Amino acid sequence: MPLHLRLTSDDVMHSFAIGQSAIPAVDVLPGQMTEVTLTFDKPGTYTYYCTRWCGPNHWRMRGTIEVTGDDFASPQPGTPPLYMTLNLDIDAAHPASVTPIGFPDAQRGVTFSTLLPVNYLSLDYYRSHSPAQAVQELRAESALASLSNSDLWDLVAYIWQSNTTPEGLAEGQRLFAQNCAACHGETGRGNGVFSADIKALAGKTPANFSDPATMLGAGPALLQGKILRGGMGTGMPSWGPIFTDQQTWDLVSYLYTFQFRMNPASAGK
């Protein structure tokens, strides 16, 4: 059965979107009535949210729609997120044990890629290790003994680039611009237009993704966990009900572009 909604705003422009859905977002203009019809093809709890950055409490503009009925098959239990499988404490500090001098470049890393043991290029390795862990493990490889620390960091950038795609980086950039930049800033430095408001509300500034001391100590599974669950008192909302699983990984891949120089055209190679 279709669900018909009539929406309006009494202050500024908002929007209405359904998380993890192909249903397009609709703008909700002040003083005007917007009509939308929703049809769901499976049961579950659907989160609706606003996609227009309207103020520091924008992230609170959410609600849920419960879809049930005899016409639907029973939903199957989901797979636990990787950070839970790896038993990661996503609230604990994760300082990088080592950091690079300069900005690691994936294209320079291609030069040494033929020396790289193949296991380092696997998706499982990439998602379960931080860049700092990876560079230390590469240092212990006899085949890489002649490489400098800078070379090893370039290799790590190459590994990270190899585990995404041009489309994934583009989608991550789009998601970041739409949902994250207002707090974290367009350059990821934690200085977005709402950063001061977030600090006043939560007592903490948004995370600085350009800081190698913290970012390079965080593996993809840990970052995905933070995106899925939210910041727990930091003012960062939970994006698990909003993004698809692939979108969370695309966003994680894009976050590392604040640490590594990646060539989108070479991603996935």
DRENRO-385611 format. One line per 5 residues: number of its first residue (from 1); their letters; for each residue x, z, y of N, C-alpha, C. Coordinates in steps of 0.05 Angstrom, whole numbers, plus 5000, padded with zeros to 4 digits. Each point is the difference from the previous one (the first is absolute). Example, Ala and Ser with C-alpha at 12.3 -4.5 7.8 and 13.67 -1.06 7.14 Angstrom:
<nodes>
1 = as = 5264,5156,4886,4982,5000,5024,5018,5000,5024 | 4993,4986,5021,5016,5001,5024,4985,5014,5022
</nodes>
This chain:
<nodes>
1 = mplhl = 5017,5000,4976,4983,5000,5024,5018,5000,5025 | 4995,4982,5019,5016,5000,5024,4994,5024,5018 | 5021,5008,5015,4997,5022,5019,5002,4988,5028 | 4979,5005,5016,4998,4989,5027,5006,5023,5020 | 5019,4995,5018,5008,5020,5019,4997,4989,5029
6 = rltsd = 4993,5017,5018,4999,4993,5029,5019,5020,5014 | 5020,4989,5013,5022,5016,5012,5001,4996,5030 | 5008,5021,5014,5004,4998,5029,5021,5021,5008 | 5010,4996,5024,5020,5019,5011,4990,5010,5027 | 5005,5026,5005,4992,5011,5026,5024,5005,5019
11 = dvmhs = 5024,4990,4992,5022,5003,5019,5017,4974,5002 | 5018,4995,4981,5017,4976,5002,4995,4983,4975 | 5014,4977,4999,4997,4983,4977,5012,5013,4975 | 4985,5000,4979,5009,5009,4974,4997,4976,4981 | 5005,5006,4974,4995,4980,4980,4991,5014,4975
16 = faigq = 4990,4984,4981,4991,5012,4974,5012,4983,4978 | 5014,5013,4982,5013,4986,4977,4997,5018,4975 | 5001,4987,4977,4998,5014,4975,5028,4998,4987 | 5011,5023,4993,5027,5001,4987,5000,4987,4973 | 5023,4988,4993,5004,4987,4974,4978,4980,4994
21 = saipa = 4993,4985,5020,4978,4981,4997,5007,4974,5016 | 4989,4978,4990,5003,4974,5014,4979,4996,5021 | 4982,5020,5003,4979,4998,5021,5014,5001,5027 | 4996,4979,5017,5014,5000,5026,4991,5022,5019 | 5018,5009,5016,4993,5020,5021,4983,4988,5021
26 = vdvlp = 4982,5016,5011,4983,4990,5022,5005,5018,5025 | 5000,4988,5023,5003,5015,5025,4973,5013,5007 | 5002,5024,5011,4977,5015,5009,5003,5005,5030 | 4985,4985,5016,5003,5001,5029,4983,5022,5013 | 5009,5012,5022,4985,5020,5013,4973,4990,5010
31 = gqmte = 4979,5015,4994,4973,4993,5010,4987,4977,4986 | 5012,4989,4980,4989,4978,4985,4996,5007,4971 | 4980,4987,4988,4995,5006,4972,5013,4978,4982 | 5016,5009,4981,5013,4982,4981,4987,5004,4972 | 4991,4979,4988,4988,5002,4974,5019,4989,4979
36 = vtltf = 5001,5014,4977,5018,4991,4979,4985,5006,4973 | 5004,4983,4981,4988,5003,4973,5022,5002,4980 | 5000,5021,4984,5021,5004,4980,4988,4997,4972 | 5015,4987,4983,4993,4998,4971,5023,5009,4983 | 4997,5019,4983,5021,5010,4983,4996,4991,4971
41 = dkpgt = 5022,4991,4987,4998,4990,4973,5009,5020,4979 | 5008,5024,5008,5008,5020,4981,4995,5028,5012 | 4996,5020,4983,4995,5027,5010,5026,5012,5011 | 4996,5022,5015,5024,5014,5010,4994,5012,5028 | 5021,5012,5011,4998,5012,5026,5016,4982,5019
46 = ytyyc = 4987,4988,5019,5012,4981,5019,5003,5014,5027 | 5025,4998,5010,5005,5012,5026,4997,4979,5022 | 4984,5006,5020,4998,4983,5024,5016,5013,5022 | 5011,4983,5018,5018,5010,5021,5000,4981,5023 | 5011,5010,5022,5003,4984,5025,5027,4988,5000
51 = trwcg = 5002,4974,5007,5026,4987,5002,5010,4996,5029 | 4984,5009,5019,5008,4998,5028,5012,5026,5010 | 5025,5000,5010,5012,5024,5009,4987,5009,5026 | 4983,5020,4998,4983,5009,5022,5008,5027,5012 | 5020,5013,4989,5009,5026,5010,5014,5015,4978
56 = pnhwr = 5012,5023,5006,5015,5015,4981,4984,5010,4975 | 4974,5002,5003,4983,5008,4977,4988,4976,4986 | 5011,4977,5005,4991,4975,4987,4999,5003,4970 | 5020,5013,4988,5002,5002,4971,4977,5017,4988 | 4986,5016,5017,4978,5016,4990,4974,4983,4997
61 = mrgti = 5000,4976,5010,4976,4983,4999,4998,4987,4972 | 4992,5017,4981,4997,4991,4972,4975,5013,4988 | 4992,4988,4979,4978,5012,4984,5000,4986,4973 | 4982,5007,4983,4999,4989,4973,4972,4990,4993 | 4999,4980,4983,4976,4989,4989,5002,5003,4970
66 = evtgd = 4981,5014,4988,4999,5004,4971,4983,4978,4987 | 5011,4985,4982,4986,4979,4986,4996,5008,4971 | 4976,5002,4991,4993,5007,4972,4977,4982,4991 | 4995,5001,4975,4977,4985,4990,5003,4992,4971 | 4978,4996,4986,5000,4993,4972,5011,4972,4995
71 = dfasp = 5000,4984,5021,5008,4972,4997,5031,4998,4998 | 5014,5021,5006,5029,5000,5001,5011,5012,4975 | 5023,4990,4991,5014,5012,4978,5014,5025,5010 | 5006,5019,4983,5013,5025,5008,5028,4993,5010 | 5009,5011,5023,5027,4994,5010,5021,5011,4981
76 = qpgtp = 5022,4986,4998,5022,5008,4983,5019,5019,5016 | 5011,5020,4986,5019,5018,5015,5024,4984,5009 | 5010,5007,5024,5022,4987,5012,5027,5011,4990 | 5021,4985,5006,5027,5008,4992,5012,5018,5022 | 5012,5023,4993,5011,5017,5021,5021,4986,5016
81 = plymt = 5002,5005,5026,5021,4987,5016,5028,5007,4990 | 5019,4982,5006,5027,5003,4989,5013,5026,5008 | 4996,5009,5025,5013,5025,5008,4992,5024,4983 | 4975,4999,4989,4992,5021,4983,5012,4997,4972 | 5002,4976,4991,5013,4995,4974,5029,5008,5000
86 = lnldi = 5014,4996,5023,5028,5007,5003,5003,5029,5008 | 4978,5014,5004,5001,5028,5008,5015,5004,5026 | 4995,4983,5020,5013,5002,5026,4985,5019,5018 | 5014,5017,5015,4988,5017,5020,5001,4985,5026 | 4978,4987,5008,5001,4983,5024,5000,5017,5026
91 = daahp = 4996,5026,4997,5001,5017,5024,5028,5011,5005 | 5018,4999,4981,5027,5011,5002,5017,4981,5018 | 5019,5012,5013,5019,4984,5016,5016,4982,4981 | 5007,4976,5010,5014,4981,4983,5023,4987,5016 | 5019,5017,5009,5022,4989,5015,5018,4982,4983
96 = asvtp = 5010,4978,5012,5017,4982,4985,5028,5013,4997 | 5010,4999,4976,5027,5012,4995,5022,4983,5012 | 4995,4974,5003,5019,4982,5013,4984,4981,5017 | 5012,4991,5022,4988,4980,5017,5020,4978,5007 | 4992,4977,5007,5018,4978,5006,5011,5001,5029
101 = igfpd = 5022,4987,5004,5009,4995,5027,4991,4971,5007 | 4984,4998,5019,4989,4973,5006,4973,4996,4987 | 4991,4975,5000,4973,4993,4990,5003,4983,4975 | 4995,5011,4976,5003,4984,4976,4984,4974,5001 | 5012,4978,4989,4989,4974,5001,4997,4988,4972
106 = aqrgv = 4975,4994,4993,4995,4990,4973,5013,4973,4995 | 5003,4984,5020,5012,4974,4996,5030,5003,4995 | 5013,5019,5012,5028,5005,4992,5002,5010,4972 | 4980,5016,4992,4999,5010,4972,4998,4979,4979 | 4989,4977,5007,4998,4978,4981,5027,4992,4990
111 = tfstl = 5021,5002,5018,5027,4993,4993,5010,5014,4975 | 4991,5025,4997,5010,5017,4978,4980,5002,4977 | 4977,4986,5002,4978,5005,4981,5007,4992,4972 | 5019,4982,4996,5008,4992,4973,5014,5022,4985 | 5011,5020,5015,5014,5022,4987,4980,5023,4993
116 = lpvny = 4975,4997,5009,4981,5022,4997,4988,5002,4972 | 5003,5022,4986,4986,5003,4975,4970,4996,5003 | 4987,4986,4982,4973,4990,5003,4980,5023,5002 | 5006,5023,4989,4980,5022,5001,4994,5009,5028 | 5019,4996,5019,4995,5009,5027,4979,4983,5015
121 = lsldy = 4995,4976,4989,4980,4983,5013,4972,5003,4989 | 4996,5018,4981,4974,5004,4989,4981,5015,5019 | 4975,4994,4998,4980,5013,5017,4999,5030,4995 | 5003,5008,4975,5000,5029,4993,5023,5014,5014 | 5024,4988,5000,5023,5013,5013,4995,5002,5030
126 = yrshs = 4992,4978,5012,4995,5000,5029,4980,5021,5008 | 4978,5002,4987,4979,5018,5008,5007,5030,4996 | 5017,5005,4981,5006,5028,4993,5025,5011,5012 | 5015,4984,5016,5025,5010,5011,5000,4996,5031 | 5013,5018,5013,5004,4997,5029,5024,4982,5004
131 = paqav = 5002,4988,5024,5024,4984,5006,5026,5016,4997 | 4999,5025,5009,5024,5017,4998,5008,5005,4971 | 4981,5004,4983,5006,5003,4971,5011,4974,4989 | 4989,4978,5008,5009,4974,4990,5029,4995,5007 | 5007,5005,5025,5028,4994,5009,5020,5018,4985
136 = qelra = 4993,5024,4994,5017,5018,4985,5004,4991,4971 | 4978,4990,4988,5002,4990,4973,5015,4974,4999 | 4997,4983,5020,5016,4976,5001,5030,5006,5002 | 5006,5020,5015,5028,5008,5004,5013,5007,4973 | 4985,5010,4981,5010,5007,4974,5003,4977,4980
141 = esala = 4991,4976,5008,5002,4977,4983,5027,4987,5002 | 5014,4997,4977,5027,4989,4999,5001,4972,5011 | 4979,4984,4995,4999,4972,5010,5000,4998,5030 | 4993,5022,5013,4997,5000,5029,5022,5017,5014 | 5020,5007,4984,5020,5019,5011,5015,4989,5024
146 = slsns = 5003,4974,5002,5015,4988,5022,4984,4998,5026 | 4974,5006,4999,4983,4997,5024,5003,5024,5018 | 4998,4995,5026,5000,5021,5020,4973,5013,5001 | 4998,5023,5014,4974,5013,5004,4981,4982,5014 | 5010,4985,5019,4982,4981,5015,4989,4979,4981
151 = dlwdl = 5017,4990,4982,4991,4980,4981,4979,5011,4981 | 5003,5025,4992,4980,5012,4982,4973,5004,5014 | 5001,5007,5025,4975,5003,5015,4987,4972,5003 | 5015,4979,5004,4989,4974,5001,4987,4993,4973 | 5012,5008,4978,4989,4996,4974,4973,5015,4997
156 = vayiw = 4999,5024,5010,4975,5015,4999,4978,4986,5016 | 5007,4990,5023,4981,4984,5016,4990,4976,4984 | 5019,4987,4986,4992,4977,4983,4981,5009,4978 | 5005,5023,4987,4982,5010,4979,4972,5004,5012 | 4999,5012,5023,4974,5007,5012,4986,4974,5008
161 = qsntt = 5015,4980,5010,4988,4974,5007,4989,4986,4975 | 5015,5002,4978,4993,4986,4976,4974,5010,4987 | 4991,5024,5008,4976,5012,4989,4976,4998,5018 | 5001,4980,5018,4976,4994,5016,4998,4970,5002 | 4982,4990,5015,4995,4971,5003,4996,4994,5030
166 = pegla = 5002,4975,5008,4994,4994,5028,4971,5008,5007 | 4982,4995,4981,4972,5007,5005,4997,5030,5002 | 5014,5015,4983,4998,5029,5001,5011,5012,5025 | 5022,4989,5010,5011,5010,5026,4981,4994,5023 | 4988,4976,4999,4982,4992,5021,4975,5018,5000
171 = egqrl = 4990,5006,4976,4977,5018,4998,5007,5028,5008 | 5024,5009,4993,5008,5027,5009,5003,5002,5030 | 5010,4979,5012,5003,4999,5029,4972,5001,5013 | 4981,4985,4989,4973,4999,5011,4987,5028,4998 | 5003,5012,4977,4988,5027,4996,5012,5020,5018
176 = faqnc = 5027,4999,5004,5013,5019,5018,4991,4996,5028 | 4998,4975,5010,4992,4995,5027,4971,5010,5005 | 4983,4996,4980,4972,5007,5003,4994,5030,4997 | 5015,5013,4982,4993,5027,4993,5021,5022,5006 | 5025,4992,5005,5021,5020,5002,5014,5000,5027
181 = aachg = 5002,4977,5013,5017,4997,5024,4990,5018,5023 | 4974,5005,5002,4991,5016,5023,5011,5028,5000 | 5008,5010,4976,5013,5026,4999,5030,4998,4996 | 5008,4983,4981,5028,4998,4993,5016,4981,5018 | 4986,4984,5016,5014,4982,5018,5005,4973,4987
186 = etgrg = 5001,4979,5016,5005,4973,4989,5027,4998,4987 | 5019,5015,5009,5027,4999,4988,5004,5023,4980 | 4979,5015,4994,5002,5021,4979,5014,5025,5009 | 5004,5004,5026,5016,5023,5009,4983,5025,5005 | 4975,5000,4993,4983,5023,5004,4991,5003,5028
191 = ngvfs = 5001,4979,5016,4993,5001,5029,4977,4983,5007 | 4980,4998,4983,4976,4984,5006,4984,5011,5023 | 4980,4985,5009,4985,5008,5024,4985,5026,4995 | 4995,5007,4975,4985,5025,4995,5019,5022,4989 | 5026,4996,5000,5019,5019,4989,4998,5027,5014
196 = adika = 4998,5000,5026,4998,5025,5015,4975,5015,4993 | 4978,4986,4997,4974,5012,4993,5002,5012,4972 | 5013,4986,4982,5002,5010,4972,5017,5025,5000 | 5022,5001,5016,5016,5024,5001,4984,5023,5012 | 4984,4995,5020,4983,5022,5011,4979,5010,4980
201 = lagkt = 4990,4982,4984,4979,5008,4980,5012,5013,4975 | 5022,4989,4990,5011,5008,4974,5025,5016,5003 | 5012,5000,5024,5025,5015,5004,5025,4985,4990 | 4997,4975,4991,5022,4984,4990,4998,4972,5010 | 5023,4988,5006,4999,4972,5008,4999,4982,4975
206 = panfs = 4989,4976,5002,4999,4982,4977,5028,4994,4989 | 5002,4994,4975,5025,4995,4987,5015,4977,5013 | 5026,5002,5002,5018,4980,5011,5012,4984,4978 | 4989,4976,4995,5010,4983,4978,5026,4987,5006 | 5010,5002,5024,5026,4989,5007,5023,5019,4995
211 = dpatm = 4994,5024,4991,5020,5021,4996,5011,4998,4971 | 5025,4991,4996,5010,4996,4973,5004,5027,4985 | 5004,5021,5015,5004,5026,4987,4976,5009,4983 | 4976,4992,5008,4976,5007,4985,4990,4976,4984 | 4999,4976,5011,4989,4978,4986,5016,4991,4975
216 = lgagp = 5026,5002,5002,5016,4990,4977,5001,5021,4978 | 4990,5024,5005,4997,5019,4979,4973,4999,4986 | 4982,4982,5010,4973,4998,4989,4998,4974,4983 | 4992,5003,4975,4995,4977,4983,4972,4989,5005 | 4995,4975,4990,4974,4988,5004,4977,5016,4988
221 = allqg = 5004,5013,4977,4978,5016,4989,4993,5023,5018 | 5020,5013,5013,4994,5022,5018,4985,4990,5024 | 5009,4978,5012,4986,4989,5023,4972,4992,4994 | 4996,4987,4976,4973,4993,4993,4982,5025,4997 | 5012,5021,4989,4985,5025,4997,4990,5011,5027
226 = kilrg = 5018,4999,5020,4992,5009,5027,4978,4983,5012 | 5002,4974,4995,4979,4982,5010,4973,5005,4986 | 5001,5004,4974,4976,5004,4984,4987,5027,5008 | 5015,5021,5002,4989,5026,5003,4997,5009,5029 | 5017,4990,5018,5000,5009,5027,5020,5022,5005
231 = gmgtg = 5002,5009,5025,5022,5018,5008,4994,5029,4997 | 4976,5009,4993,4994,5028,4996,5009,5017,5024 | 4985,4998,5021,5005,5016,5024,5017,4987,5021 | 5010,4975,4994,5016,4986,5020,4984,4982,5018 | 4974,4997,4994,4984,4982,5015,4998,4972,4988
236 = mpswg = 5015,4996,4978,4999,4974,4987,4977,5000,4979 | 4982,4981,5002,4977,4999,4981,5008,4990,4973 | 4982,5004,4981,5004,4989,4973,4991,4971,5001 | 5018,4982,4990,4993,4972,4999,4993,4990,4971 | 5000,5019,4981,4993,4992,4973,4973,4988,4997
241 = piftd = 4979,5010,5014,4974,4987,4997,4997,4974,5015 | 5020,4994,5017,4998,4977,5018,5015,4976,4989 | 5025,5004,4993,5017,4978,4991,4997,4996,4970 | 5004,4975,4991,5003,4995,4971,5027,5009,4991 | 5004,5002,4974,5026,5008,4990,5022,4981,5009
246 = qqtwd = 4995,4974,4999,5020,4980,5009,5006,5003,5030 | 4980,5006,5015,5004,5003,5029,5018,5024,5006 | 4998,5021,4984,5017,5023,5005,5029,4993,4995 | 5005,4984,4978,5028,4992,4994,5010,4980,5021 | 4983,4983,5010,5008,4981,5021,5008,5015,5025
251 = lvsyl = 4985,5021,5007,5006,5016,5023,5026,5015,4997 | 5005,5010,4976,5025,5014,4994,5024,4980,5004 | 4997,4976,4989,5021,4980,5003,5006,4995,5029 | 4979,4998,5016,5004,4994,5029,5014,5024,5014 | 4994,5024,4992,5013,5024,5013,5030,4999,4997
256 = ytfqf = 5010,4988,4978,5029,4999,4997,5013,4979,5018 | 4984,4983,5013,5012,4981,5019,5010,5014,5025 | 4992,5025,5003,5011,5016,5022,5028,5011,4994 | 5008,4996,4974,5027,5009,4991,5017,4977,4991 | 4988,4979,4989,5015,4978,4989,4992,4974,5014
261 = rmnpa = 5020,4982,5003,4994,4974,5010,4993,4983,4976 | 4975,4991,4999,4990,4984,4977,4992,4972,5011 | 5004,4981,4983,4991,4972,5006,4975,4995,4984 | 4976,5000,5014,4975,4997,4985,5000,4975,4982 | 5013,4979,5008,5000,4975,4984,5015,5004,4974
266 = sagk = 5018,5020,4999,5016,5005,4975,4989,5023,4984 | 4979,5013,5009,4989,5022,4986,4990,4991,4972 | 5003,5018,4981,4991,4994,4973,5020,4982,4984 | 5023,4995,5012,5020,4983,4987,5025,5016,4993
</nodes>
